[in-house]
Amino acid sequence: MNDAVPGNQDAPSRRSVLRTTAGVAGAAGLGLGAPAAAVAATDGAGVQAEPAQTAAPVRQGATMAGVPFERRSTVRVGIVGLGNRGGSMIDLFLALPGVRVMAVCDPVRAKAESAAAKVVRAGQPSPAVYTNGEEDYAKLCERGDVDFVYVATPWDSHFEMARTAMLNGKHVGVECPIAMRLDELWALVDLSERTRRHCMQLENCCYGRNEMRVLRMAHAGKFGELLHGAGAYNHDLRELMFSPTYYEGPWRRLWHTRLRGDLYPNHGFGPVANYMDVNRGDRAVSISSFGTPALGLAEYREAHVPPGDPSWKETYIGSDRAISMIRTAKGRVIRLEHDVSTPHPYSRINSLGGTKGVFEDYPARIYVEPDHKGHQWGDFSAYAAEFDHWLWKEHANPPGGHGGMDYLMVFRLTQCMRLGLVPDFDVYDAATWTAPVPLSHASIKAKGAPQPIPDFTRGEWRKPRSGVDSVRPR
């Protein structure tokens, strides 16, 4: 393998990057930092002072905020992980203009070969196939004909795969969450800055139609000065987590034997962070989390799983419902919830409130002055014509799952790559949206004590810049 990052003459060697990140990880451990101060002061602008926290690693490169992709006529993609998520997302990559799937990887040969057959049926050349064990993804990342690596694998492999992709000169997009430890998040930030490669959390819910409409309304001032928001991943997964076939092994259920907090904050946090311009004029400062007892999975196992199943050896500690409160530098409050272990209709909550009114989802409803009065909810669909994002106006019925948001996410990503645009979100967003995974666990263990959320941008958050509320390219 060539030590230099392909296509980047000024990039550090792979060996030097490995030495640096190993040192950061070794020094940081979990990197959870010190508890936030109980009371925050405010500066002259009314922005709350940040809580004390451990020092950020010394920056080894330059910021990736506002850095565009290199323009290219064709985006060449390598896909790692072809289970439920990756196996469906490949259809969307194949439906995109100017995109070629060059390579696929999965240790289950049948899944990789099925994906390769899809590529051929779509009229593209047969892709390279990597099925030689759990580490074969590294060979995919070494290829000179891959520009972007898409990762859809079990969570504990996300960090190493993103790291390997960047070290080999590839931009990388990873399914949620991007990593499971705070030191890993810092390592990805540092690697993105040093290799000059984007590392993105592919947060598809940011591209939901309701989310994008609320985003544009918030930026237009319809809610006044923003005060609070909420997001969640409340999704009854008990049957799927105990299914012998849905997941490739028990990996997702096993996380409930390891961590107590919010295992999947991104779907709720990402959209609300966009509404509030987190990392683009505001930032998440601290998190306080509380968790209920862990009873739901054990009760489900008792009722539905036969004696002798390997799951009976598991002890669950993950809170059935974890509730977190995030405070921002401007004093706003974001509530996050996570519950996949109890009966509950699906909900991401998705709410936003300000001095002029409030939006709440599931079901969608709105109340903003002066449009509404009498304390009665208004019709959210009435705002479609004025505030729907241009992506939804151009793709009224996008293909794929999750109501079309998956397609719009990868359409916009590859559009930015083809046109040489700045991506809608970057490694700083990825790290911020994922930080509640380790920090909520630490806060719950500390009986709700606030935990500082690192400033992964190292001060760049103070500068307004573009995000998901993008302008249509001309």
DAMOUR-V272837 format. One record per backbone hydrogen bond with DSSP energy under -1.0 kcal/mol. CO is the residue of the C=O (numbers start at 1). NH is the residue of the N-H. If there is no record, write none. Layout:
BEGIN
co:CO nh:NH
co:CO nh:NH
END
This chain:
BEGIN
co:3 nh:14
co:5 nh:8
co:8 nh:11
co:13 nh:17
co:14 nh:18
co:15 nh:19
co:16 nh:20
co:17 nh:21
co:18 nh:22
co:19 nh:23
co:20 nh:24
co:21 nh:25
co:22 nh:26
co:23 nh:27
co:24 nh:28
co:25 nh:29
co:28 nh:31
co:34 nh:452
co:41 nh:49
co:43 nh:46
co:47 nh:43
co:64 nh:67
co:75 nh:100
co:76 nh:147
co:76 nh:148
co:77 nh:102
co:77 nh:103
co:78 nh:150
co:79 nh:105
co:80 nh:152
co:83 nh:87
co:85 nh:89
co:86 nh:90
co:89 nh:93
co:90 nh:94
co:93 nh:96
co:98 nh:75
co:100 nh:77
co:102 nh:128
co:103 nh:79
co:104 nh:130
co:105 nh:81
co:108 nh:112
co:109 nh:113
co:110 nh:114
co:111 nh:115
co:112 nh:116
co:113 nh:117
co:114 nh:118
co:115 nh:119
co:116 nh:120
co:117 nh:121
co:118 nh:122
co:119 nh:124
co:120 nh:123
co:128 nh:104
co:130 nh:106
co:131 nh:133
co:133 nh:136
co:135 nh:138
co:136 nh:139
co:136 nh:140
co:137 nh:141
co:138 nh:142
co:140 nh:143
co:147 nh:171
co:148 nh:78
co:149 nh:173
co:150 nh:80
co:151 nh:175
co:154 nh:157
co:155 nh:158
co:157 nh:161
co:158 nh:162
co:159 nh:163
co:160 nh:164
co:161 nh:165
co:162 nh:166
co:163 nh:167
co:164 nh:168
co:165 nh:170
co:166 nh:169
co:171 nh:149
co:172 nh:200
co:173 nh:151
co:174 nh:202
co:181 nh:185
co:182 nh:186
co:183 nh:187
co:184 nh:188
co:185 nh:189
co:186 nh:190
co:187 nh:191
co:188 nh:192
co:189 nh:193
co:190 nh:194
co:191 nh:195
co:192 nh:196
co:198 nh:172
co:200 nh:174
co:201 nh:203
co:202 nh:204
co:203 nh:206
co:204 nh:207
co:205 nh:208
co:208 nh:212
co:209 nh:213
co:210 nh:214
co:211 nh:215
co:212 nh:216
co:213 nh:217
co:214 nh:218
co:215 nh:219
co:216 nh:220
co:217 nh:222
co:218 nh:221
co:221 nh:224
co:223 nh:356
co:225 nh:355
co:227 nh:333
co:228 nh:353
co:229 nh:335
co:230 nh:351
co:231 nh:337
co:233 nh:339
co:234 nh:347
co:237 nh:241
co:238 nh:242
co:247 nh:249
co:250 nh:254
co:253 nh:256
co:254 nh:257
co:255 nh:258
co:255 nh:259
co:256 nh:317
co:256 nh:318
co:260 nh:319
co:265 nh:269
co:266 nh:270
co:269 nh:273
co:270 nh:274
co:271 nh:275
co:272 nh:276
co:273 nh:278
co:274 nh:277
co:277 nh:280
co:277 nh:282
co:282 nh:279
co:283 nh:329
co:285 nh:453
co:286 nh:327
co:287 nh:451
co:288 nh:325
co:290 nh:323
co:293 nh:320
co:295 nh:299
co:296 nh:300
co:297 nh:301
co:298 nh:302
co:299 nh:303
co:300 nh:304
co:301 nh:305
co:306 nh:309
co:309 nh:312
co:310 nh:313
co:311 nh:314
co:321 nh:292
co:322 nh:338
co:323 nh:290
co:324 nh:336
co:325 nh:288
co:326 nh:334
co:327 nh:285
co:327 nh:286
co:328 nh:331
co:329 nh:48
co:332 nh:328
co:333 nh:229
co:334 nh:326
co:335 nh:231
co:336 nh:324
co:337 nh:233
co:338 nh:322
co:339 nh:235
co:340 nh:237
co:347 nh:234
co:348 nh:232
co:348 nh:350
co:349 nh:361
co:351 nh:230
co:352 nh:359
co:353 nh:227
co:353 nh:228
co:356 nh:369
co:357 nh:354
co:358 nh:367
co:359 nh:352
co:360 nh:365
co:365 nh:360
co:366 nh:378
co:367 nh:358
co:368 nh:372
co:378 nh:366
co:379 nh:382
co:380 nh:383
co:381 nh:384
co:383 nh:387
co:384 nh:388
co:389 nh:393
co:390 nh:394
co:391 nh:395
co:401 nh:404
co:401 nh:406
co:402 nh:405
co:404 nh:408
co:405 nh:409
co:406 nh:410
co:407 nh:411
co:408 nh:412
co:409 nh:413
co:410 nh:414
co:411 nh:415
co:412 nh:416
co:413 nh:417
co:414 nh:418
co:415 nh:419
co:416 nh:421
co:421 nh:69
co:426 nh:430
co:427 nh:431
co:428 nh:432
co:429 nh:433
co:430 nh:434
co:431 nh:435
co:434 nh:437
co:435 nh:439
co:436 nh:440
co:437 nh:441
co:438 nh:442
co:439 nh:443
co:440 nh:444
co:441 nh:445
co:442 nh:446
co:443 nh:448
co:444 nh:447
co:450 nh:36
co:451 nh:287
co:454 nh:456
co:455 nh:458
co:457 nh:460
co:459 nh:462
co:460 nh:463
co:461 nh:281
co:468 nh:470
END
